[in-house]
Amino acid sequence: MIEFAPDVPRWRQVADVIRQRIADGTYPPRTRVPSVIQLSTEFGIAQATAQKVHAGLREDGLIYTEPGLGSFVAEQR
């Protein structure tokens, strides 16, 4: 769990942690990122908040979702 800053949305703070993990190679390209349920458990956030994390990372092109399989780290350009 992380200590959340009160002035930044929680989904953004969690997304920043996942971004850092992608950048430092913890989650290499084409590997699965934590699911909504896993994010919810790890960070103590609501599943709706975890869904926003995934949506934000998808919008930024950092992850992609394969229906029925999960979300994966995208190849960086």
SULJOVEN-V845010 format. One record per backbone hydrogen bond with DSSP energy under -0.5 kcal/mol. NH is the residue of the N-H (numbers start at 0). CO is the residue of the C=O. If there is no record, write none. Layout:
nh & co
NH & CO
NH & CO
//
This chain:
nh & co
3 & 1
7 & 4
12 & 8
13 & 9
14 & 10
15 & 11
16 & 12
17 & 13
18 & 14
19 & 15
20 & 16
21 & 17
22 & 18
23 & 19
24 & 21
25 & 20
26 & 20
27 & 25
29 & 72
30 & 27
32 & 70
38 & 34
39 & 35
40 & 36
41 & 37
42 & 38
43 & 39
44 & 39
49 & 45
50 & 46
51 & 47
52 & 48
53 & 49
54 & 50
55 & 51
56 & 52
57 & 53
58 & 54
59 & 55
60 & 57
61 & 56
62 & 56
63 & 71
65 & 69
66 & 64
68 & 65
69 & 65
71 & 63
72 & 30
73 & 61
//
